[in-house]
Amino acid sequence: MSHPARETDHAIHDQFTERWSPRAFADTDLSKDALMPLFEAARWAPSASNNQPWRFAYGLRGDTGFAKIASALVPFNHAWAEKAGALVAIASASTLERDGVTSANPWHAFDTGAAWGSFALQAHHAGLIAHAMGGFDAGTLAEALKLPEGYVLHAVVAVGHQGDAAGLPEMLQAREAPSPRRPITETVSHGAFL
Ligand SMILES: Cc1cc2nc3c(=O)[nH]c(=O)nc-3n(C[C@H](O)[C@H](O)[C@H](O)COP(=O)(O)O)c2cc1C
């Protein structure tokens, strides 16, 4: 699959441009068996001192876990994400313990972002779609999912089978396409940051 908005300046594996974040979910179930390989991919992400600070809590469509996560989404996201097969809350432990001493882990968010990247690519490889959302009420979600002390919520991800864009509200139908990226020269510089 190629898309005009996704032409690269340098040759890379197609997986990077073929993955995108649709909002049109098929309104179908997703089994636990189909979901677990995505967590498995996330599990193998690199992390500082192999601390693996990421944590995931999920719900499958129709169960109470799904309802709890969905209830924390902002209305804009709830409108389309409720048709996903699974909702996944991503958090991380902001501290680490070494020799009985607890200290801050400055890399917990960085590492958890890497894990989410692997999760998203594995979803793509499995023929699923995964769409991350920062639009949720963190207090509601923390309480609903019993987030332990010292953990930070980062995102909710809707996972499932892609559906027809015609099922989306009109305003979102126009946005249902792979997005471009800024030129690489605005992101990468030699010798010092731009
Ligand atoms: C941490 C994070 C938060 C996001 N929050 C939302 C959101 O609340 N609602 C939404 O529709 N999309 C959200 N997105 C999706 C981004 O808008 C999308 O990933 C970005 O535009 C790039 O498009 P692509 O994933 O299709 O390549 C979020 C993505 C990330 C990684």
The ligand as an SDF file (V2000), in Angstrom:
LIG
                    3D

 31 33  0  0  0  0  0  0  0  0999 V2000
    0.0930    9.8170   22.8980 C   0  0  0  0  0  0  0  0  0  0  0  0
   -0.9090   10.0020   21.7750 C   0  0  0  0  0  0  0  0  0  0  0  0
   -2.1090   10.6320   22.0270 C   0  0  0  0  0  0  0  0  0  0  0  0
   -3.0810   10.7540   21.0170 C   0  0  0  0  0  0  0  0  0  0  0  0
   -4.3000   11.2820   21.3300 N   0  0  0  0  0  0  0  0  0  0  0  0
   -5.3040   11.1830   20.4130 C   0  0  0  0  0  0  0  0  0  0  0  0
   -6.6460   11.5040   20.7940 C   0  0  0  0  0  0  0  0  0  0  0  0
   -6.9460   11.8110   21.9500 O   0  0  0  0  0  0  0  0  0  0  0  0
   -7.6130   11.3990   19.8350 N   0  0  0  0  0  0  0  0  0  0  0  0
   -7.3330   11.0260   18.5490 C   0  0  0  0  0  0  0  0  0  0  0  0
   -8.2590   10.9360   17.7440 O   0  0  0  0  0  0  0  0  0  0  0  0
   -6.0570   10.6920   18.1730 N   0  0  0  0  0  0  0  0  0  0  0  0
   -5.0480   10.7560   19.0660 C   0  0  0  0  0  0  0  0  0  0  0  0
   -3.7670   10.3640   18.7230 N   0  0  0  0  0  0  0  0  0  0  0  0
   -3.4530    9.9300   17.3490 C   0  0  0  0  0  0  0  0  0  0  0  0
   -2.5250   10.9140   16.6560 C   0  0  0  0  0  0  0  0  0  0  0  0
   -3.2410   12.0630   16.3050 O   0  0  0  0  0  0  0  0  0  0  0  0
   -1.8630   10.2330   15.4420 C   0  0  0  0  0  0  0  0  0  0  0  0
   -1.0610    9.1630   15.8880 O   0  0  0  0  0  0  0  0  0  0  0  0
   -1.0130   11.2170   14.6590 C   0  0  0  0  0  0  0  0  0  0  0  0
   -1.8140   12.1980   14.0340 O   0  0  0  0  0  0  0  0  0  0  0  0
   -0.1810   10.5350   13.5930 C   0  0  0  0  0  0  0  0  0  0  0  0
   -1.0060    9.7970   12.7170 O   0  0  0  0  0  0  0  0  0  0  0  0
   -0.8210    8.2340   12.4510 P   0  0  0  0  0  0  0  0  0  0  0  0
   -0.7840    7.5280   13.7800 O   0  0  0  0  0  0  0  0  0  0  0  0
   -2.0330    7.8780   11.6280 O   0  0  0  0  0  0  0  0  0  0  0  0
    0.4670    8.0550   11.7180 O   0  0  0  0  0  0  0  0  0  0  0  0
   -2.7870   10.2620   19.7070 C   0  0  0  0  0  0  0  0  0  0  0  0
   -1.5630    9.6390   19.4640 C   0  0  0  0  0  0  0  0  0  0  0  0
   -0.6380    9.4900   20.4770 C   0  0  0  0  0  0  0  0  0  0  0  0
    0.6610    8.7480   20.1900 C   0  0  0  0  0  0  0  0  0  0  0  0
  1  2  1  0
  2  3  1  0
  2 30  2  0
  3  4  2  0
  4  5  1  0
  4 28  1  0
  5  6  2  0
  6  7  1  0
  6 13  1  0
  7  8  2  0
  7  9  1  0
  9 10  1  0
 10 11  2  0
 10 12  1  0
 12 13  2  0
 13 14  1  0
 14 15  1  0
 14 28  1  0
 15 16  1  0
 16 17  1  0
 16 18  1  0
 18 19  1  0
 18 20  1  0
 20 21  1  0
 20 22  1  0
 22 23  1  0
 23 24  1  0
 24 25  2  0
 24 26  1  0
 24 27  1  0
 28 29  2  0
 29 30  1  0
 30 31  1  0
M  END
$$$$
